[in-house]
Amino acid sequence: MESVTLKSIDSQDFEFILEENILQFWIQHMVDHENGGFYGRIDGHNKLDAKANKSIILNTRILWTFSAAYQNNQSIEYKRMADRAFHYILNHFEDTKYGGFYWELDFQGNVVDHKKQTYAQSFAIYALSEYYKISKDTRSLELAKRTFQLIETNAFDVDKNGYQEALSQSWQKLDDVRLSEKDMNATKTMNTHLHILEAYTNLFRIWKSELLEAQLNNLIELMSSTFISEDYHLHLFFDDNWTLLSDEISFGHDIEASWLMHEAAEVLGKEELLMDIEVLAVKMVDSIMPGIDHDGGLMNEANPKGLVDTDKHWWPQAEALVGLYNAYQLTSNFDYLTQLNRIWDFTKTNLIDPEGEWHWRVDRNGVVIRDEDKAGPWKCPYHNSRAMLELITRIKSFV
């Protein structure tokens, strides 16, 4: 029974999707040979918008993805893509006057939005840390360190804990701190804290700073004590004083946080904390089970009264694959592998586009919704590539 279940999860399947479906799409379709770097957008009908603005989120996620992919398969193509992303970020997104990284450029590389979104600074750290692993370019490590110091100096709330959502170019307070038009204008958010955690974890792997260690430990404890509800879902939006502003449930973030928190605790290496987080991670995975639909797909959002968004977006499926396998590794409970197989089958059938990359979302009937990007500021080769890489590595080392 066990061998059949394990055999059905084949790392070669994930290798193929990673290399042929995801990475080749970005190599073949998103390199901007005329203006440098990468194009800003391909729409849901696979139409390129060569004059779309270029976002720091897209570019740092490209840098992280190809740096991580190179460590799995030393393809010179992947190294060239990572090098291209690094140099474009260095030459166009870095604010050499005030430090940190601009939010958005136009298609020719001119700054159109100077704000310092903490979420974006975190992704810069995450990507620069990963690039340093393959390049040993000290500029990337030093830039990651400086960005960490800027976050701690300007965005960390010394009195009440946590991190401010966004600041101006010169690191002053803003009235509108929203990450996107879909988000609440809240000064402290789960999403930003989760990705600071992710970034600090990656930086700590290569730089054993005492302050970084302390702040990573603080983030794990803050996530555990403040952001996670009694029923093991994440609270999403707070004000400066930690007043909860919403009751939304994001199934994708719940399961993403389950394994990222566990990863952070492993990297930190404190045994008692790790044991606590291992228990918590499994409970968070269990909490998302009502969001898995009859077809195996993970629905998007709920609230305490029930489901509010039954569409199935690409990234929660990707994060669920990792979270479920992580739960299996922690418990040896094959029920998690059963759910993983269901989500993977759903993803291959409904979301993976044979023309390359994954669709943004499908509705509950499995109909592809094409009014959102195939590639763009929020549709990057990050969630799905990372899921494939995590599963490849975990399966090879665990089975």
Stockholm file with secondary structure:
# STOCKHOLM 1.0

chainA/1-399         MESVTLKSIDSQDFEFILEENILQFWIQHMVDHENGGFYGRIDGHNKLDAKANKSIILNTRILWTFSAAYQNNQSIEYKRMADRAFHYILNHFEDTKYGGFYWELDFQGNVVDHKKQTYAQSFAIYALSEYYKISKDTRSLELAKRTFQLIETNAFDVDKNGYQEALSQSWQKLDDVRLSEKDMNATKTMNTHLHILEAYTNLFRIWKSELLEAQLNNLIELMSSTFISEDYHLHLFFDDNWTLLSDEISFGHDIEASWLMHEAAEVLGKEELLMDIEVLAVKMVDSIMPGIDHDGGLMNEANPKGLVDTDKHWWPQAEALVGLYNAYQLTSNFDYLTQLNRIWDFTKTNLIDPEGEWHWRVDRNGVVIRDEDKAGPWKCPYHNSRAMLELITRIKSFV
#=GR chainA/1-399 SS CHHHHHHTSCHHHHHHIIIIIIIHHHHHHSBCTTTSSBCSEECTTSCEETTCCEEHHHHHHHHHHHHHHHHHSCCHHHHHHHHHHHHHIIIIIBCTTTCSBCSEECTTSCEEECCEEHHHHHHHHHHHHHHHHHHCCHHHHHHHHHHHHHHHHHTBCTTTCSBCSEECTTSCBCSCCCSSTTSCCCSEEHHHHHHHHHHHHHHHHHCCCHHHHHHHHHHHHHIIIIIBCTTSCBCCEECTTCCBCCCCEEHHHHHHHHHHHHHHHHHHTCHHHHHHHHHHHHHHHHHTGGGBCTTSCBCCEEETTEEEECCEEHHHHHHHHHHHHHHHHHHCCTHHHHHHHHHHHHHHHHTBCTTSSBCSEECTTCCEECSSCSBBTTBCSSHHHHHHHHHHHHHHHHC
#=GC SS_cons         CHHHHHHTSCHHHHHHIIIIIIIHHHHHHSBCTTTSSBCSEECTTSCEETTCCEEHHHHHHHHHHHHHHHHHSCCHHHHHHHHHHHHHIIIIIBCTTTCSBCSEECTTSCEEECCEEHHHHHHHHHHHHHHHHHHCCHHHHHHHHHHHHHHHHHTBCTTTCSBCSEECTTSCBCSCCCSSTTSCCCSEEHHHHHHHHHHHHHHHHHCCCHHHHHHHHHHHHHIIIIIBCTTSCBCCEECTTCCBCCCCEEHHHHHHHHHHHHHHHHHHTCHHHHHHHHHHHHHHHHHTGGGBCTTSCBCCEEETTEEEECCEEHHHHHHHHHHHHHHHHHHCCTHHHHHHHHHHHHHHHHTBCTTSSBCSEECTTCCEECSSCSBBTTBCSSHHHHHHHHHHHHHHHHC
//
